[in-house]
Amino acid sequence: MRGSEKNVCPWEGDTVYGQDGYLVTLTERVSKFLLTVRVKNKTKTAMTGHQKYAEAL
């Protein structure tokens, strides 16, 4: 898949579970810019709500 990197999303995401909720992390693959958002639950709305911040960048 190395040849098709142009079609890959520029952001890599992960979720970390903690005592008070979740941390959603997005890392931009080229610049390594890290965006971290705290969410209280793992619903679709909560997990995808941070995308507006990434798109604004």
C-alpha positions, 0 to 999 in steps of 0.5 A: 500500500505504500504506492497509494499514500496520496489517497490516505487520510492526512490524519491518524487518530486514536482513543485513550480511555481514562477515569473521567472519559476519553481522550481523542487524539489526532496526529497530522501525518506530515507535520506531526501536529497533535490535536487532543480533545477530551470527550465524556463518552464514546458515542459517535457524536462525541467521537466525530465532533472533533473533526471540525477542529481538524478540518479548520486547520 
